Amino acid sequence: MPLRLAVRDIAFFERPVPFARPFRFGAVTINASTQVFVRVEIEVEGQGRATGASAEMLAPKWFDKRPHLTAEQTVDDLRRSLAIARELYLANTGFDTAFGLHDRCIGAQVAACAKEDIPPLAAALGPAEIDKAILDALLRAERASFFDGMAGNIAGIDARLTPDLDDAAITRFLATRRRLDRVAIRHTVGMDDMIEGEGGIADFRENAGARYFKLKLNGDPAHDGARLARIGKELATLPYPTKLTLDANEQYADLAALTALVDRLDHDATLAPIAANLLYIEQPMPRDITKASPLGALAARSFIIDEADDSYEAFPAARALGYCGISSKSCKGIYKSIINATRAAAWSADGGTYFISGEDLTCQAGLAVQQDLALGALIGVTHAERNGHHYVDGFAETPGVEAEGFFAAHPDLYRRDGAKVRLAIHDGDLLTGSLTVSGFASAVHPDWSTMQPLKRPTPRVSQEQAG
């Protein structure tokens, strides 16, 4: 039987994250951001208390790209999402499974955020981060690793939120999981990143030996086509084959613009090196357009959703429109990733080709990258976008003692580079062996005393104004 628990305390902290280079994706350029840290204390029924933690970068203008909002307003809404979720989780004082508690809160969370004009994707961040910290505490209480605990469904994940599945399918999927020893990095090429020459995408010092690349698009087929031709020419100089994905971050306005891009991929000889190695195209159109636009003949190319993945119903709805995949991001919810991986396996067993991919919202060194990496290694993500090490200088402003603590606890995942501790990439791969510790993929927690409390969010729209 899954363990039951009650949440006794939730605390939020934050730390600034300066970037080593600008990261331009979609309609935003990030030069710095904020990483949130969550500390949760739970009481396990009949066993006492345990503490867990999680972390995530609060990415501006990704969860909510509406043009009338400033980048700062979208980050403040993420803080509000966390605060609303905290109230809901603490209000449930009785014992329940970890997933049962998630089920009790997720619907109320989306509804409460909607009253403050916070869309479902941003609303999901609060429960996602609290759920990770709860799971960490639960695993520590049981002295179980993430992989062993999830194989036994320690969180009690069932089909109550997904009537297209049954409980047995989820339990069976988890029981058959085997940790991937290595997960290949997929190197991000942002819109402002260099392409040619020293510091370009074929420079080993930049791509860390990656065999997979994720190329950002800006939504203009002519501009994107010309840029992809340059990228393809550079990648052809590498002494090994590469595989590619494209990510438009909702920038293609409609099916007509998307058709123009695909036509170039199909018929432009200068794009042959891209087209021949292309695995899939990620979230090309805005989420609202996506949900109303069947792909039709375009589905001959593999498409996945990411920003449109804002509910448990999103993957089946996207499948009906011709999409064959969906992204896993721990900031969107670990339980949703596991359930979507279960769906992909079941649908593929019935004769289709469906998959879940690993995408990275600049997961920073430490808790964030370790927990997201472990999630992917559990559900079978063989290569995952990893960009935190590229856009941020190692552990950034994390105190040196804390960074050294993570390095000592996870020596296969980090390396020392002078005075810095950085992610260790082995022939283009990340190793997962040291993630098999008690807890959610980390033997250590951050130094809470070196952080600031999460800034108090100010709601943009009061409940009275929203009616």
C-alpha positions in Angstrom: 0.0 0.0 0.0 1.3 3.5 -0.8 2.3 5.5 2.2 0.0 8.3 3.5 1.3 11.6 4.6 0.2 15.1 5.7 2.0 18.3 4.9 2.9 20.3 8.0 5.0 23.1 6.6 5.9 24.7 3.2 8.6 27.4 2.8 9.7 29.2 -0.3 13.1 30.8 -1.0 14.7 32.4 -4.0 18.2 33.1 -5.3 19.2 35.3 -8.3 20.6 33.5 -11.4 22.8 35.7 -13.7 23.3 34.3 -17.2 26.7 34.0 -18.8 25.1 34.9 -22.2 21.7 36.0 -23.3 19.1 33.3 -24.1 16.6 34.3 -26.7 13.7 32.1 -27.4 10.2 32.9 -28.6 9.6 36.6 -28.0 11.9 37.0 -24.9 15.6 37.4 -24.2 16.8 36.3 -20.7 19.9 37.8 -19.2 19.1 36.9 -15.6 16.4 35.2 -13.7 15.4 33.8 -10.3 15.5 30.3 -9.0 12.9 29.3 -6.5 13.6 26.7 -3.8 10.9 24.8 -1.9 11.3 23.2 1.5 8.5 20.9 2.7 8.0 19.1 6.0 5.7 16.2 6.0 4.4 13.7 8.6 4.3 10.2 7.4 1.4 8.3 9.0 2.7 6.3 11.9 6.4 7.1 11.1 7.2 10.7 12.0 8.4 13.7 10.1 10.7 14.2 7.1 11.9 17.2 5.1 12.1 17.4 1.3 13.2 20.0 -1.3 12.9 21.0 -4.9 14.1 23.9 -7.1 13.1 25.5 -10.4 14.0 28.6 -12.4 11.1 31.1 -12.7 11.4 31.7 -16.5 9.8 34.9 -17.7 7.4 34.9 -20.6 7.4 31.2 -21.1 4.5 30.0 -18.9 2.5 33.0 -20.1 3.5 34.8 -23.3 0.7 37.3 -23.6 2.2 40.5 -25.0 0.4 42.9 -22.7 2.3 41.4 -19.7 5.8 42.4 -18.8 8.4 39.8 -18.1 8.4 40.9 -14.4 4.6 40.4 -14.2 4.8 36.8 -15.5 7.4 36.0 -12.9 5.3 37.5 -10.2 2.4 35.4 -11.3 4.6 32.3 -10.9 5.3 33.4 -7.3 1.5 33.8 -6.8 1.0 30.3 -8.2 3.3 29.0 -5.5 1.6 31.0 -2.8 -1.9 29.8 -3.8 -0.7 26.2 -3.9 0.9 26.5 -0.5 -2.5 27.5 1.0 -4.3 24.6 -0.6 -1.8 21.9 0.4 -1.6 23.1 4.0 -5.4 23.3 4.2 -5.5 19.5 3.6 -4.6 18.4 7.1 -5.6 14.7 6.9 -3.4 11.9 5.7 -3.4 10.9 2.0 -1.1 9.5 -0.6 1.2 12.0 -2.3 -0.8 11.7 -5.5 -4.0 11.8 -3.6 -3.0 15.2 -2.1 -2.1 16.4 -5.6 -5.5 15.3 -6.9 -7.2 17.2 -4.0 -5.4 20.4 -4.9 -4.8 20.6 -8.7 -8.3 21.5 -9.7 -8.7 24.1 -7.0 -5.3 25.5 -7.9 -6.3 26.1 -11.6 -9.6 27.6 -10.6 -8.0 30.0 -8.0 -5.3 31.1 -10.4 -7.9 31.7 -13.1 -9.6 34.2 -10.9 -6.3 36.1 -10.9 -5.9 35.8 -14.7 -3.1 33.2 -14.3 -3.4 30.6 -17.1 -3.3 26.9 -16.4 0.4 26.3 -17.4 1.5 28.9 -14.9 -1.0 27.6 -12.3 0.6 24.2 -12.5 4.0 25.4 -11.4 3.0 25.7 -7.7 1.8 22.1 -7.3 4.6 20.8 -9.5 7.3 22.2 -7.2 5.5 21.3 -4.0 4.9 17.7 -5.3 8.6 17.3 -6.0 9.5 18.4 -2.5 6.8 16.1 -0.9 8.1 13.2 -2.9 11.7 13.9 -1.8 10.6 13.9 1.9 8.6 10.7 1.4 11.5 8.9 -0.2 13.9 10.1 2.6 11.4 8.9 5.2 11.5 5.4 3.6 15.2 5.6 2.8 14.3 4.8 -0.8 15.8 6.1 -4.0 13.5 7.8 -6.5 13.9 4.9 -8.9 13.1 2.1 -6.4 10.3 4.2 -4.8 8.6 4.9 -8.1 8.9 1.3 -9.3 6.8 0.5 -6.2 4.5 3.4 -6.8 5.3 5.0 -3.5 3.3 8.1 -4.4 0.1 6.1 -5.1 -0.3 7.4 -8.7 -3.6 6.1 -10.1 -6.0 6.9 -12.9 -8.5 9.2 -11.1 -7.4 12.2 -13.2 -7.1 10.3 -16.4 -10.1 8.2 -17.3 -8.5 7.1 -20.6 -6.2 4.9 -18.5 -6.8 2.4 -15.7 -4.9 2.0 -12.4 -3.3 -1.2 -13.5 -1.7 0.4 -16.6 0.1 3.0 -14.5 1.2 0.5 -11.9 2.4 -1.9 -14.6 4.3 0.9 -16.4 6.1 2.0 -13.2 7.0 -1.6 -12.2 8.7 -2.2 -15.6 10.9 1.0 -15.4 14.6 0.6 -15.3 16.9 3.6 -14.7 18.8 4.7 -17.8 22.5 4.8 -16.9 23.2 7.6 -19.3 21.0 10.3 -20.8 22.4 12.2 -23.8 22.3 16.0 -23.7 20.5 17.9 -26.5 22.4 21.1 -26.9 20.2 24.2 -27.2 21.0 26.8 -29.9 19.2 29.9 -28.9 18.3 32.7 -31.4 21.2 34.8 -30.2 23.8 32.0 -30.1 26.7 32.1 -32.5 26.6 29.6 -35.4 29.9 29.7 -37.2 33.5 29.7 -36.1 35.0 29.9 -32.6 32.2 29.9 -30.1 29.8 28.5 -32.7 27.7 25.4 -32.6 30.5 23.1 -33.9 32.9 24.3 -31.2 33.4 21.5 -28.7 33.9 24.1 -25.9 30.3 25.2 -26.6 28.5 22.0 -27.4 30.3 19.8 -25.0 30.4 17.0 -27.5 26.6 16.8 -27.9 25.3 14.5 -30.6 21.8 16.0 -30.3 20.9 19.6 -30.9 17.7 21.7 -30.3 17.4 24.6 -32.6 15.2 27.6 -31.7 12.9 29.1 -34.4 11.4 32.6 -34.6 8.3 32.0 -36.6 9.3 33.5 -39.9 9.8 30.6 -42.5 12.2 32.6 -44.6 14.4 33.7 -41.7 14.3 30.3 -40.0 15.1 28.5 -43.3 18.2 30.7 -43.9 19.4 30.2 -40.4 18.8 26.5 -40.4 20.8 26.2 -43.6 23.8 27.9 -41.9 23.4 25.6 -38.9 23.2 22.5 -41.1 26.4 23.5 -42.8 28.2 23.8 -39.5 26.9 20.6 -38.0 28.1 18.7 -41.1 31.7 19.6 -40.1 31.4 17.5 -36.9 33.2 14.1 -37.0 30.1 12.2 -35.9 26.4 12.1 -36.9 23.9 14.4 -35.2 20.1 14.4 -34.6 18.0 17.5 -34.3 14.8 18.9 -33.0 13.2 22.3 -33.8 11.4 24.4 -31.2 9.3 27.5 -32.2 8.0 28.3 -28.7 4.6 29.2 -30.2 6.0 31.7 -32.7 4.4 30.3 -35.9 1.1 32.2 -36.2 -1.0 29.5 -37.9 -1.1 26.4 -40.0 -0.3 28.4 -43.2 3.0 29.7 -41.7 3.8 26.2 -40.4 3.1 24.7 -43.8 5.6 27.1 -45.4 8.3 26.0 -43.0 7.6 22.3 -43.6 7.6 22.9 -47.4 11.1 24.4 -47.1 12.2 21.4 -45.1 10.8 19.1 -47.7 12.1 20.8 -50.9 14.9 23.2 -50.1 18.2 21.5 -50.9 20.1 23.7 -48.5 18.0 22.3 -45.7 18.6 18.7 -46.5 21.2 18.2 -43.7 18.5 19.5 -41.3 15.6 17.6 -42.7 17.4 14.3 -42.9 18.3 14.3 -39.2 15.2 16.0 -37.8 13.4 14.0 -35.0 10.5 16.3 -34.4 9.2 19.9 -34.3 8.1 21.2 -30.9 5.2 23.5 -30.1 5.2 25.5 -33.4 2.0 27.5 -32.9 0.4 29.4 -30.0 -1.3 27.1 -27.5 -4.8 28.3 -28.3 -4.3 28.0 -32.1 -2.8 24.5 -31.5 -5.8 23.3 -29.7 -8.1 24.4 -32.6 -5.9 23.3 -35.6 -5.7 19.7 -36.8 -2.3 19.1 -38.4 -3.8 17.2 -41.4 -1.1 16.3 -43.9 1.6 18.1 -41.8 1.4 15.2 -39.3 3.6 13.2 -41.7 6.4 15.1 -39.8 6.6 14.4 -36.1 5.2 17.2 -34.0 5.0 17.5 -30.2 3.3 19.9 -27.8 5.0 21.7 -24.9 3.4 25.0 -23.8 0.0 23.5 -24.9 0.5 20.8 -22.2 -1.5 22.6 -19.5 -3.7 19.8 -18.3 -4.1 16.0 -17.9 -6.3 16.1 -21.0 -3.8 17.8 -23.3 -2.0 14.8 -24.7 -5.1 12.8 -25.8 -6.4 16.1 -27.3 -3.2 16.7 -29.2 -3.1 13.1 -30.4 -6.5 13.6 -32.0 -5.1 16.6 -33.8 -2.2 14.6 -35.3 0.6 15.2 -32.7 2.6 12.2 -31.8 4.6 13.4 -28.7 4.6 15.6 -25.6 7.4 17.1 -23.5 8.4 16.1 -20.0 9.3 19.0 -17.8 9.3 18.6 -14.1 8.1 22.2 -13.8 4.8 21.1 -15.4 4.3 18.2 -13.0 6.1 14.9 -12.4 2.9 13.0 -12.2 1.7 14.3 -15.5 5.0 13.3 -17.1 4.7 9.8 -15.7 1.1 9.5 -16.9 1.9 10.8 -20.3 4.7 8.3 -20.6 2.3 5.6 -19.7 0.0 6.8 -22.4 2.7 6.9 -25.0 3.7 3.3 -24.2 0.2 2.1 -24.3 -0.7 3.8 -27.6 2.6 2.6 -29.2 1.8 -0.9 -28.1 -1.4 -0.6 -30.0 0.4 0.1 -33.3 1.2 3.8 -33.2 4.4 5.7 -32.7 4.0 8.0 -29.7 6.7 9.3 -27.3 7.5 11.7 -24.5 10.5 13.9 -24.9 12.8 15.7 -22.4 12.9 19.5 -22.6 14.7 21.8 -20.2 13.5 25.2 -18.9 17.1 26.1 -18.0 17.3 23.6 -15.1 20.1 24.9 -12.9 22.9 22.8 -11.4 21.8 21.2 -8.1 18.4 20.1 -7.2 16.6 21.2 -10.4 18.8 19.5 -13.0 19.1 16.3 -10.8 15.4 15.9 -10.3 14.5 16.6 -13.9 17.3 14.2 -15.1 16.1 11.5 -12.8 12.5 11.9 -14.0 13.6 11.5 -17.6 15.9 8.5 -16.7 12.9 6.8 -15.1 10.4 7.2 -17.9 12.8 6.4 -20.7 14.0 9.7 -22.1 17.2 8.8 -23.9 18.2 12.3 -24.8 17.1 15.5 -23.1 17.5 19.2 -23.8 20.0 20.6 -21.3 20.8 24.3 -21.4 21.4 25.4 -17.8 25.2 24.6 -18.1 25.4 26.6 -21.4 23.6 29.8 -20.4 24.7 29.9 -16.7 28.2 29.9 -15.4 28.3 26.6 -13.4 26.4 27.0 -10.1 26.3 30.8 -10.7 25.8 32.7 -7.4 25.3 29.5 -5.4 27.7 29.8 -2.4 30.9 27.8 -3.0 30.4 25.5 0.0 27.0 24.5 -1.3 28.3 23.8 -4.8 31.2 21.8 -3.3 28.6 19.8 -1.3 26.7 18.8 -4.5 30.0 17.9 -6.2 31.1 15.7 -3.3 27.8 13.9 -3.2 27.4 13.5 -7.0 30.9 13.3 -8.5 29.7 11.6 -11.7 27.4 14.6 -12.4 29.7 17.5 -11.7 33.3 18.5 -12.3 35.6 21.1 -10.9 36.8 23.7 -13.3 39.2 26.0 -11.5 37.2 27.8 -8.8 33.9 26.7 -10.4 31.9 23.5 -10.1 30.1 22.6 -13.4 27.9 19.9 -14.9 30.1 17.0 -16.1 29.3 15.8 -19.6 30.8 12.5 -20.6 31.0 12.0 -24.4 27.8 14.0 -24.7 26.0 12.2 -21.9 25.0 12.8 -18.3 25.5 9.9 -15.9 22.7 9.0 -13.5 24.4 6.6 -11.1 24.8 8.9 -8.2 21.1 9.8 -8.4 20.2 6.5 -6.8 20.4 7.9 -3.2 17.7 8.1 -0.6 15.3 10.9 -1.6 14.5 12.5 -4.9 17.8 12.3 -6.8 19.9 14.3 -4.3 22.0 13.3 -1.4 22.2 16.9 -0.1 19.9 19.9 0.2 20.8 23.5 -0.5 21.9 25.9 2.3 18.7 27.6 3.2 20.4 30.2 5.3 22.0 31.7 2.2 18.8 32.4 0.4 16.2 35.1 0.6 12.5 34.4 1.3 10.4 34.3 -1.9 9.3 37.8 -2.7 5.7 38.5 -1.8 3.7 38.4 -5.1 1.1 41.1 -5.8 -2.0 39.8 -7.7 -2.6 41.7 -10.9 -6.3 41.1 -10.7 -8.3 40.9 -7.5 -11.1 38.4 -7.2 -13.6 41.3 -7.1 -12.3 42.8 -10.3 -12.3 39.4 -12.0 -16.0 39.0 -11.0 
